[in-house]
Amino acid sequence: MKYYIIAGEASGDLHGSNLMKALKKIDINAEFRFWGGDLMQGVGGTLVKHYKDLAFMGFVEVLMNLRTISKNMNYCKHDIEHYHPDKIIFIDYSGFNLRIAKWAKEHSFNTNYYISPQVWASRSSRIEKIKSYVDNMYVILPFEQDFYKQHDCDVEFVGHPLIDAIADREQVDEKAFRKKYELTDKPIIALLPGSRKQEITKMLSVMLKMTNSFSEYQFVIAGAPSQDFSFYQQFIKTDNVKFISNKTYDLLSVSYAALVTSGTATLETALFKVPQVVCYKGSWISYQIAKRIITLKYISLVNLIMDKEVVTELIQNDFNEKRLKTELEKILSLPYREKLFTDYYELEQKLGGKGASDKAANLIYNS
């Protein structure tokens, strides 16, 4: 069977690669053509466009790149038409994917959406588009199925694929890891500033200001696979910082605490049982717009799934050196950490256990 997959971000590349592996187990004739990244390319098939050329963060940034986005959409439609897949699989990336889904449905393609757009966060009117354009929706967060039911839309909850991605990874020898990357014996504070240049620029400078106040710890930047070290160098002004590219899971497995830009990384950090402070800062205009259309109490997946404040969120003006220092001190203290670990274990139970990629693959294959 021929599959056309569209993932527009680093997390989509991860989940897409695991879905492809699961599809290959049940479909020996599986052929893939996809928009994604290095992980998907590693599974096999043809990479059409890399997500690093697609990801624009914030409303203003999207407006500034409308011409590029429009060209990409037209190219995608022509490419799908030429490839003529048996199944199209959309992975998150809703602004782009829902528009392609509309076109695909009009042209009688089988449409599958794996990892729902965050319609529960804003613009729930998109559910009507999903009903019209998407044949099958597979959700990964426990509260999403009930949310869709409230809008008379049946979806399948398959569990969260991060459970598999983390459980199936090769275990890290901490001593060897520290030696390989020339790390000291000090406890590690991981810095996860995001994967896009815009967010790294806004997040990393403030995160690195913590190095002066916490000299008994070692700070390590988790470099995104889509960015070269040369881009990060401009922010590094102290010796108490190391940089490790494309090894975020290995780094988290040996970290004592983390400062994390809001996104999938907050959930990944929680599943590694690493105490964290969630950080986010966008452009002023983008933040003002988001504030008016997003109806959620929280921005991090950890707090959203638990429906309470498990991890502290420092958003926009709250994300500053003084507040970040205070919150970092908290997550380094033992009583606070113990409560956090209890909440993390409860969070993992809510996510539905292993097998999300296999469940989704079986449902897509048989749809």
C-alpha positions in Angstrom: 0.0 0.0 0.0 1.2 3.6 -0.7 1.2 6.1 2.2 1.6 9.8 1.9 2.5 11.3 5.3 2.7 15.0 6.3 4.5 16.0 9.5 5.6 19.6 9.8 7.6 19.6 13.1 10.3 17.7 15.0 7.7 15.9 17.2 5.7 14.9 14.1 8.9 13.5 12.6 9.4 11.3 15.7 5.8 10.1 15.8 5.7 9.7 12.1 8.8 7.5 12.1 7.4 5.2 14.8 4.1 5.0 12.9 6.0 4.1 9.7 7.8 1.3 11.5 4.5 0.0 12.8 2.9 0.1 9.3 5.9 -1.9 7.9 5.2 -4.7 10.4 1.7 -5.2 9.1 2.1 -4.2 5.5 5.1 -5.8 3.8 4.4 -3.8 0.7 4.3 -0.4 2.4 5.7 2.5 0.4 6.2 5.9 1.9 6.4 9.4 0.5 6.4 12.1 3.2 7.0 15.6 4.5 9.0 15.1 7.8 12.6 14.8 8.9 15.6 12.7 9.5 13.9 10.1 11.7 11.2 9.4 9.0 13.9 9.3 6.4 15.8 6.7 8.4 12.8 4.4 8.2 12.8 4.5 4.4 10.8 6.1 1.6 11.0 9.5 -0.1 11.4 12.7 1.8 9.6 15.5 -0.1 10.3 18.4 2.2 12.1 18.7 5.6 10.1 20.1 8.5 12.9 22.7 9.2 11.8 24.5 6.0 8.1 24.5 7.1 8.0 25.5 10.8 6.9 29.1 11.4 6.1 30.0 15.0 3.4 32.6 15.9 0.8 34.5 14.0 3.1 37.3 12.8 5.7 34.8 11.6 3.1 32.9 9.6 1.8 36.1 8.0 5.3 37.1 7.0 5.8 33.7 5.3 2.4 33.3 3.6 3.8 33.2 0.1 6.2 30.4 1.0 3.3 28.5 2.8 1.0 28.9 -0.2 3.7 27.6 -2.6 4.3 24.6 -0.3 0.5 23.8 -0.3 0.3 23.9 -4.1 3.3 21.8 -4.4 2.0 19.3 -1.9 -1.3 18.9 -3.8 0.4 18.3 -7.1 2.8 15.8 -5.4 -0.1 13.9 -3.9 -1.9 13.8 -7.2 1.1 12.5 -9.0 1.9 9.9 -6.3 -1.7 8.9 -5.9 -1.4 7.2 -2.4 -3.9 4.7 -1.0 -3.8 6.5 2.3 -2.9 10.1 3.3 -1.8 10.5 7.0 -1.8 13.9 8.6 0.3 14.4 11.8 -0.7 17.5 13.8 0.5 20.7 12.0 -3.1 21.8 11.6 -2.8 25.1 9.7 -1.3 23.3 6.7 -2.8 19.8 7.1 -6.4 20.8 7.4 -6.2 22.8 4.1 -4.6 19.8 2.4 -7.2 17.5 4.0 -10.0 19.6 2.5 -8.5 19.3 -1.0 -7.7 15.6 -0.5 -11.3 14.8 0.5 -12.6 16.7 -2.5 -10.4 14.5 -4.7 -11.6 11.3 -3.0 -8.4 10.3 -1.2 -8.6 8.3 2.1 -7.7 10.8 4.8 -6.4 9.8 8.3 -5.4 12.3 11.0 -2.9 11.0 13.6 -2.4 13.4 16.5 -5.3 15.8 16.6 -5.0 19.6 16.1 -5.4 21.3 19.4 -9.1 22.2 18.8 -9.7 21.9 22.5 -7.3 24.9 23.1 -8.7 27.3 20.5 -11.0 27.6 17.5 -13.1 24.6 18.3 -15.0 25.4 15.1 -12.3 23.4 13.3 -14.1 20.3 14.5 -16.7 20.9 11.7 -13.8 20.9 9.2 -12.4 17.7 10.7 -15.8 16.1 10.3 -16.0 17.1 6.7 -12.4 16.5 5.6 -11.1 13.6 7.7 -12.2 10.0 7.4 -10.5 8.8 10.6 -9.1 10.7 13.6 -6.7 9.0 16.0 -6.1 11.0 19.2 -3.3 10.6 21.8 -4.4 12.6 24.8 -6.9 11.0 27.2 -9.3 14.0 27.4 -9.5 14.4 23.6 -12.0 11.6 23.0 -14.5 13.1 25.4 -14.0 16.5 24.0 -14.8 15.3 20.5 -17.8 13.3 21.7 -19.2 16.6 23.1 -19.2 17.8 19.5 -20.8 14.7 18.1 -17.5 13.4 16.5 -16.3 9.9 17.0 -12.5 9.5 17.3 -10.2 6.7 18.4 -7.9 7.1 21.4 -4.8 5.1 20.8 -2.6 6.2 23.7 0.5 8.4 23.6 3.3 7.4 21.3 5.9 9.0 23.5 5.4 6.1 26.0 6.8 3.7 23.3 9.5 6.1 22.1 10.9 6.4 25.6 10.4 2.8 26.7 12.0 1.3 23.5 15.1 3.5 23.4 18.5 2.2 24.2 19.5 2.7 27.8 22.3 5.2 28.5 25.4 4.5 30.5 25.7 7.8 32.4 29.4 7.4 33.1 30.2 6.8 29.4 27.8 9.6 28.4 29.5 12.1 30.6 32.9 11.1 29.4 31.9 11.2 25.7 30.6 14.8 26.0 33.3 16.0 28.5 30.8 16.6 31.3 31.9 17.0 34.9 30.4 15.1 37.9 28.1 18.0 38.7 24.4 17.4 38.6 23.0 18.3 35.1 20.4 21.0 34.4 19.2 20.5 30.9 18.1 23.4 28.8 15.5 22.7 26.1 15.0 26.0 24.3 12.9 24.6 21.4 13.6 23.6 17.8 12.8 26.8 15.8 15.2 29.7 15.5 12.6 32.2 16.6 11.9 30.4 19.9 15.5 29.5 20.6 16.4 33.2 20.3 13.8 34.3 22.8 14.3 31.4 25.3 18.0 30.6 25.5 19.4 33.9 26.6 17.2 34.0 29.7 17.8 30.3 30.5 21.6 30.8 30.3 21.5 33.6 32.9 20.9 30.8 35.5 24.5 29.6 35.1 25.9 32.4 37.3 23.6 31.6 40.2 23.9 27.8 40.2 27.6 27.1 39.8 27.3 23.8 41.7 25.3 22.4 38.7 26.3 21.9 35.1 24.1 23.3 32.3 23.7 21.4 29.0 21.9 22.8 26.0 19.8 20.2 24.1 20.5 21.1 20.5 17.7 20.5 18.0 18.6 18.3 15.0 17.3 21.1 12.7 19.9 23.7 13.9 23.6 23.8 13.7 25.9 24.5 16.7 27.0 27.8 15.1 23.5 29.2 15.7 23.7 28.5 19.4 27.2 29.8 19.8 26.0 33.5 19.9 24.2 32.9 23.1 26.9 31.0 25.1 28.9 33.5 27.2 30.2 31.2 30.0 32.3 28.1 30.5 29.6 26.3 32.7 27.6 25.3 29.6 27.9 22.4 27.3 26.1 21.7 24.0 24.9 18.3 22.9 23.0 18.0 19.6 20.2 15.6 18.7 20.5 13.6 22.0 17.7 15.0 24.0 16.4 11.7 25.4 19.9 10.6 26.4 20.4 14.0 28.1 17.1 13.9 30.0 17.9 10.4 31.2 20.9 11.7 33.2 19.5 15.2 34.1 18.6 16.4 37.6 16.4 19.2 36.4 15.4 21.0 33.2 14.2 24.4 31.8 11.9 23.6 29.0 10.2 25.6 26.3 6.5 24.8 26.1 5.6 22.0 23.7 5.9 18.3 23.4 9.2 18.5 25.3 7.4 19.3 28.5 5.7 15.9 28.3 8.9 14.1 27.3 10.7 15.7 30.3 7.9 14.5 32.7 8.1 11.0 31.3 11.8 10.9 32.1 10.8 12.0 35.6 12.9 15.2 35.5 11.6 18.2 37.5 11.1 21.1 35.2 10.1 24.7 34.8 8.0 25.3 31.6 8.9 28.5 29.7 7.4 30.4 26.8 7.8 33.8 25.2 6.5 34.8 21.8 6.4 38.1 20.0 4.3 40.7 21.6 1.7 40.7 18.8 1.5 36.9 18.7 1.0 36.7 22.4 -1.8 39.3 22.4 -3.6 37.4 19.7 -3.1 34.0 21.4 -4.3 35.4 24.7 -7.6 36.3 23.1 -8.3 33.0 21.3 -6.8 30.3 23.6 -9.3 29.3 26.3 -7.1 27.0 28.4 -6.0 27.4 32.0 -2.5 25.9 31.2 -0.2 25.7 28.2 1.9 22.7 29.1 0.7 19.2 28.2 1.7 18.0 31.7 -0.8 20.4 33.4 -3.4 20.0 30.7 -3.5 16.2 31.1 -3.5 16.3 34.9 -6.0 19.2 34.9 -4.0 21.0 37.6 -0.7 22.8 38.0 1.9 20.1 38.3 4.8 22.2 36.8 5.2 25.9 37.0 4.6 27.8 33.7 6.5 31.1 33.1 4.7 32.7 30.2 5.7 36.0 28.4 6.6 38.7 31.0 6.8 36.1 33.8 9.6 34.5 31.9 12.4 36.6 33.3 15.6 36.1 35.2 14.2 36.7 38.7 11.2 34.4 38.3 13.2 31.7 36.6 15.8 31.7 39.3 13.1 31.3 42.0 11.3 28.5 40.2 14.6 26.7 39.5 15.5 26.8 43.2 12.1 25.2 43.9 12.6 22.2 41.7 16.0 21.6 43.1 14.6 21.2 46.6 13.7 17.8 47.9 10.1 18.2 49.2 9.0 19.9 46.0 10.7 17.2 43.9 9.0 14.3 45.8 5.5 15.7 45.1 6.5 16.2 41.5 7.6 12.6 41.1 4.2 11.4 42.5 2.3 13.5 39.9 4.6 12.4 37.1 3.8 8.7 37.8 0.1 9.5 37.8 0.5 11.3 34.5 2.1 8.3 32.9 -0.9 6.1 34.0 -3.3 8.5 32.3 -1.5 8.2 29.0 -2.7 4.7 28.3 0.4 2.5 28.3 2.4 1.2 25.4 1.3 0.4 21.8 0.0 3.7 20.4 1.9 3.5 17.1 0.8 -0.2 16.6 -2.8 0.6 17.4 -2.8 3.6 15.0 -1.1 1.6 12.3 -3.6 -1.2 12.5 -6.5 1.2 12.4 -5.1 3.1 9.4 -4.2 -0.1 7.5 -7.7 -1.5 8.0 -9.7 1.7 7.4 
